[in-house]
Amino acid sequence: MSSSSSSLHTNMDLRESIANQTDISFMLAKHVFSKEINGDTNLVLSPLSIQIVLGLIAAGSEGPTQDQLLCFLKSKSIDQLNSLYSHIVNVVFADGSPNGGPRLSVANGIWIDQSLPLKPSFKQVVDSVYKAASESVDFQNKAAEVADQVNQWTKMKTNDLIKEILPRDAVNNMTRLILANALYFKGEWNEKFDASETKDQEFHLLNGGSVQAPFMTSKKKQCVEAFNGFKVLRLPYKQGTDMRRFCMYFILPDAHDGLPALVDKISSEPGFLHHHVPFRKVSIRKFLIPKFKMTFGFEASNILKGLGLTLPFCGGGLTEMVDSSSSENLYVSQVFHKSFIEVNEEGTEAAAVTAAVIMKMSLIIEKEMDFVADHPFLFLIRDESTGVVLFLGSVMNPLAG
């Protein structure tokens, strides 16, 4: 096979991997939403961050446990998974700020008990694919200090947006490893909103009530398309000189209470996002987007188990991480995730952290449109060049933190 055809092959593989990864993102989000949608809770998560940590765990597992992780992550092999995450870590998250694009960073970290050496094969993947820094620590005598250390790392890698990820009681003298991922994004809108135009308007809540919230507006044409039962707005961030083009999508149901049904629809249609990208700028009569800022965190292990990912939590399969006879007894005890996002006139700042604790497209007639996000909607941040979704969430009430 010539090198050009093999790189084409890997590009197709990569595109397919990213499409699969996006489908998993929506599926994960749906399960978090269904637990949390109670009228007022805003949600933001980075399924990507969770998947990176699961990828690390997969690289350190074997047998049925690895098979189940690959199946959950919709990947054919550990090599395919490694090349996907290597691309995301090295290409998608390369910092764009030196050349005028968004500021981005990704960090992976491993804290391992000093009594255990990492297996050389695992260490090689950790170093080369995930660019993870590993640190030898004393869980057996200083578990609380290690938890503090991971929380300090979290704070630093998210630019102080997320203060901590681990509750102190999540780490004890039985802990052997902690695997963590942190993502950070800060992008300015290609066309900023004029803050003097921002005014309070009514935002309708799911429960039928309403709140007065600050809405941003603009008279410029916008990339909006109406589909059956919902509209999609695509707001581009300022682009640097590289190939990446980051955008925020707002997916707004027509009905004030239409978000839960829309989430169901999106998560059950593979390739949904790919088929609902607005490409044309249209004149907008009324254009209103609320400002919002939120932090949301949850413990993901029950959601993952509910989606069929059970074996990493049982023990016996995580044998490829450490060189030790006791590796048979390692299992994932908990997976913590926390995300932050702020959307205002200037742009967006977002961050996410995941820590796993290991124990022993249509024809359009040009017409004017409205895009008034005055009721619960979905949003996401995506790199158009690869299709990778970085963050995903819903605004139920722009005033709720």
C-alpha positions in Angstrom: 0.0 0.0 0.0 1.4 3.4 -0.9 1.9 5.9 1.8 -0.8 8.3 0.4 -3.4 5.5 0.3 -2.5 4.3 3.8 -2.8 7.8 5.2 -6.2 8.1 3.4 -7.1 4.9 5.1 -6.1 6.2 8.5 -8.0 9.4 7.9 -11.1 7.4 7.1 -10.5 5.3 10.2 -10.0 8.5 12.2 -13.2 10.1 10.8 -15.1 6.9 11.7 -13.5 6.8 15.2 -14.5 10.5 15.8 -18.1 9.9 14.6 -18.4 6.9 17.0 -16.8 8.9 19.8 -19.4 11.7 19.2 -22.3 9.1 19.3 -20.9 7.8 22.7 -20.7 11.4 23.9 -24.5 12.0 23.2 -25.3 8.6 24.8 -23.4 9.5 27.9 -24.9 12.9 28.1 -28.4 11.5 27.7 -27.9 9.3 30.7 -26.6 12.1 32.8 -29.4 14.3 31.7 -32.1 11.8 32.4 -30.8 11.5 36.0 -30.5 15.2 36.4 -33.1 17.0 34.3 -35.5 18.2 37.0 -36.3 21.6 35.7 -33.5 23.7 37.0 -30.2 22.0 36.8 -27.8 23.2 34.2 -25.5 20.6 32.8 -22.1 20.7 31.3 -19.8 17.7 30.8 -16.9 16.7 28.6 -17.6 13.1 27.5 -14.3 13.4 25.7 -12.5 13.8 29.0 -14.2 10.7 30.4 -13.4 8.7 27.2 -9.7 9.7 27.4 -9.5 8.2 30.9 -11.3 5.1 29.8 -8.8 4.8 26.9 -6.0 4.9 29.5 -7.7 2.2 31.5 -8.2 0.1 28.3 -4.5 0.4 27.5 -3.8 -1.1 30.9 -6.3 -3.9 30.8 -6.6 -7.3 29.0 -9.0 -10.0 28.1 -12.8 -9.5 28.5 -12.2 -6.2 30.4 -10.3 -4.7 27.5 -12.9 -6.1 25.0 -15.7 -4.5 27.0 -13.9 -1.1 27.1 -13.2 -1.3 23.4 -16.8 -2.2 22.7 -18.1 0.6 24.9 -15.7 3.1 23.2 -16.7 1.7 19.8 -13.2 0.9 18.8 -11.9 -2.2 16.9 -8.6 -2.5 18.6 -6.3 -0.9 21.2 -4.1 0.4 18.4 -7.1 2.2 16.8 -8.1 3.7 20.2 -4.5 4.8 20.9 -4.2 6.5 17.5 -7.6 8.3 18.1 -6.6 9.7 21.4 -3.0 10.4 20.3 -4.6 12.6 17.5 -6.9 14.3 20.0 -4.2 15.0 22.5 -1.6 16.2 20.0 -3.6 17.8 17.2 -7.1 18.8 18.4 -5.9 20.2 21.7 -2.6 21.8 20.5 -2.7 25.3 21.8 -4.1 27.7 19.1 -3.4 31.0 21.0 0.1 31.6 19.6 -1.4 31.9 16.1 -4.6 33.8 16.9 -7.0 30.9 17.7 -8.5 29.6 20.9 -6.3 28.8 23.9 -6.4 25.0 24.5 -4.7 22.6 26.7 -4.9 18.9 27.6 -3.1 17.2 30.5 -3.1 13.6 31.6 -1.7 12.5 34.9 -1.1 9.2 36.7 -0.4 8.8 40.4 0.9 5.4 41.3 1.7 3.8 44.6 5.5 3.8 45.2 5.4 0.0 45.9 4.4 -0.6 42.2 6.3 -0.1 39.0 4.3 0.7 35.9 4.6 -2.1 33.2 7.0 -0.9 30.5 4.4 -1.6 27.7 1.8 0.5 29.6 4.3 3.3 30.4 5.2 3.5 26.7 1.5 4.2 25.8 1.2 6.5 28.8 4.2 8.5 27.6 3.8 8.5 23.8 0.0 8.4 23.2 -1.4 10.2 26.2 1.7 12.4 27.1 0.8 11.6 30.7 3.1 12.6 33.6 3.3 9.8 36.1 4.2 10.3 39.7 5.1 7.9 42.4 3.2 8.5 45.7 2.6 6.9 49.1 -1.1 6.0 49.2 -0.5 3.6 52.1 0.5 6.3 54.5 -0.4 9.6 52.9 -3.7 9.0 51.0 -5.2 12.4 52.0 -2.1 14.2 50.8 -2.3 12.5 47.4 -5.9 13.5 47.1 -4.9 17.1 47.8 -2.1 16.8 45.2 -4.5 15.6 42.5 -6.9 18.5 43.4 -4.0 21.0 43.2 -3.1 19.5 39.8 -6.8 19.9 38.7 -6.8 23.6 39.8 -3.6 24.3 37.9 -4.5 22.5 34.7 -8.0 24.1 34.5 -6.7 27.6 35.1 -8.4 27.7 38.5 -11.8 27.0 37.0 -12.2 23.7 38.8 -10.9 23.8 42.3 -11.0 20.1 43.1 -12.1 16.8 41.6 -11.6 14.2 44.4 -13.5 14.1 47.7 -11.0 13.2 50.4 -12.7 9.9 51.2 -12.3 8.7 47.6 -8.7 7.9 48.3 -7.4 5.6 51.0 -4.6 3.2 51.9 -6.1 0.7 49.5 -5.8 3.0 46.5 -3.0 2.0 44.1 -3.5 4.4 41.1 -5.3 7.5 40.0 -5.6 8.3 36.3 -6.7 11.8 35.5 -7.4 14.0 32.5 -7.9 17.8 32.3 -9.1 19.9 29.3 -9.2 23.6 29.0 -10.7 25.8 26.2 -10.9 29.6 25.8 -12.1 31.0 22.6 -13.3 34.5 21.5 -16.3 34.8 19.2 -15.4 35.6 15.6 -18.0 38.4 15.9 -18.2 39.6 19.5 -21.5 40.7 21.0 -21.9 44.4 22.0 -22.3 44.3 25.8 -24.3 47.5 25.8 -27.0 45.6 23.8 -27.3 42.9 26.4 -30.7 43.2 28.2 -32.8 41.2 30.6 -35.5 39.1 29.0 -37.8 36.3 30.0 -36.4 32.8 30.0 -39.1 30.0 30.2 -38.3 27.2 32.5 -39.3 23.5 32.0 -41.7 23.6 34.9 -43.7 26.4 33.3 -42.2 29.2 35.4 -39.9 31.9 34.1 -36.9 34.0 35.1 -35.5 37.3 33.9 -32.0 36.7 32.5 -29.4 38.7 30.6 -29.6 38.0 26.8 -27.0 38.9 24.2 -28.1 40.0 20.8 -26.8 41.1 17.3 -28.2 42.4 14.1 -25.7 40.5 11.9 -26.6 37.5 9.8 -26.2 34.2 11.6 -25.6 30.6 10.7 -29.0 29.1 11.6 -31.1 26.3 10.1 -34.5 25.1 11.0 -35.2 21.4 11.2 -38.2 19.4 12.2 -39.0 20.5 15.7 -35.8 22.4 16.4 -33.3 24.9 15.2 -29.5 24.8 15.2 -27.3 27.9 15.5 -23.5 27.7 14.8 -21.4 30.4 16.3 -17.7 30.3 15.2 -14.8 31.2 17.4 -12.0 33.3 16.1 -9.8 31.1 14.0 -6.0 30.8 14.1 -3.8 30.1 11.1 -4.1 26.3 11.5 -6.8 24.0 10.1 -8.9 23.8 13.2 -12.2 25.7 13.3 -13.9 25.7 16.6 -17.6 26.5 16.9 -20.3 26.5 19.5 -23.6 24.9 18.5 -26.9 25.8 20.1 -29.6 23.2 19.5 -33.0 24.8 20.4 -36.2 22.8 20.5 -39.3 24.7 19.1 -41.4 23.8 22.1 -40.6 25.4 25.5 -40.6 22.0 27.1 -39.1 20.2 24.2 -35.6 19.6 25.5 -36.0 16.1 27.1 -37.5 14.7 23.9 -34.8 16.3 21.8 -32.1 14.8 23.9 -33.7 11.4 23.4 -33.8 12.0 19.6 -30.2 13.1 19.3 -28.8 10.3 21.4 -30.7 7.6 19.4 -29.7 8.8 15.9 -26.1 7.9 15.0 -24.3 10.8 13.2 -27.0 13.2 14.3 -24.7 16.2 14.5 -23.1 15.6 11.2 -26.6 15.8 9.5 -27.7 18.9 11.3 -24.9 21.4 10.7 -26.1 24.8 9.5 -23.9 26.1 6.6 -25.6 29.3 5.4 -25.8 32.7 7.1 -29.4 34.0 7.1 -30.9 37.3 8.1 -32.3 37.1 11.6 -35.2 39.1 12.8 -34.9 38.4 16.5 -31.7 37.0 17.9 -31.3 36.3 21.6 -28.7 34.1 23.4 -28.6 34.1 27.2 -25.3 34.5 29.0 -24.5 31.7 31.3 -21.9 30.3 33.7 -22.0 26.9 35.4 -20.1 24.1 37.1 -21.5 20.6 37.1 -20.0 17.5 38.6 -21.0 13.9 39.1 -19.6 10.4 39.9 -19.8 8.5 36.6 -19.3 4.8 37.6 -23.0 4.0 38.0 -23.9 5.6 34.7 -21.1 3.7 33.0 -22.2 0.4 34.6 -25.8 1.2 33.5 -24.5 1.5 30.0 -22.9 -2.0 30.2 -19.4 -1.1 31.2 -19.1 -3.3 34.3 -15.9 -5.3 34.1 -13.3 -2.5 34.9 -15.2 -2.1 38.2 -15.0 -5.8 39.1 -11.3 -6.5 39.2 -9.2 -9.1 37.4 -8.8 -7.3 34.1 -6.5 -4.4 34.9 -3.4 -6.5 34.7 -1.4 -4.5 32.2 -0.7 -1.4 34.3 1.7 -2.5 36.9 4.4 -5.1 37.2 3.1 -7.0 40.3 1.4 -10.2 41.2 -1.3 -8.1 43.0 -2.4 -6.5 39.6 -5.1 -9.2 39.4 -6.8 -7.4 42.3 -6.9 -4.0 40.8 -10.4 -2.5 40.0 -11.8 1.0 39.2 -13.6 2.1 42.3 -15.0 5.5 41.2 -14.8 7.8 38.2 -15.3 11.5 39.1 -16.1 14.2 36.5 -16.4 17.9 36.7 -16.9 20.6 34.1 -17.1 24.4 34.0 -18.3 26.7 31.2 -18.9 30.5 30.9 -20.5 32.0 27.8 -20.6 35.8 27.5 -20.2 38.7 25.0 -16.5 38.0 24.4 -16.6 34.3 23.9 -16.3 31.1 26.0 -14.1 29.6 28.6 -14.5 26.0 29.6 -12.7 23.3 31.4 -13.2 19.7 32.5 -11.5 17.1 34.7 -12.0 13.4 34.9 -10.3 11.2 37.5 -10.6 7.5 37.8 -9.6 6.0 41.2 -8.2 2.5 40.9 -8.2 0.4 43.9 -6.6 -3.2 45.3 -27.3 17.6 6.1 -31.4 20.0 2.9 -32.6 22.6 0.4 -33.4 26.0 2.0 -35.4 28.8 0.7 -33.8 32.0 2.0 -36.2 33.5 4.5 -35.7 35.5 7.6 -35.6 33.6 10.8 -35.7 34.1 14.5 -33.4 32.4 17.0 -34.6 33.1 20.4 -33.0 30.8 23.0 -35.5 31.8 25.7 -36.2 28.2 26.9 -34.1 25.2 27.7 -31.6 24.2 25.0 -28.6 22.1 24.3 -25.1 23.5 23.5 -21.8 22.0 22.5 -18.3 23.0 21.4 -16.9 21.3 18.4 -13.8 21.4 16.2 -15.2 21.5 12.6 -12.0 20.2 11.0 -12.1 16.9 12.8 -15.7 16.8 14.2 -14.4 16.3 17.7 -16.9 17.5 20.4 -15.1 18.9 23.4 -17.9 20.0 25.6 -21.7 19.3 25.7 -24.4 20.6 28.0 -27.9 22.1 28.5 -29.1 25.4 29.9 -32.3 24.9 31.9 -32.0 28.2 33.7 -29.3 30.8 32.8 -29.3 32.2 36.3 -28.7 28.9 38.0 -24.9 28.3 38.6 
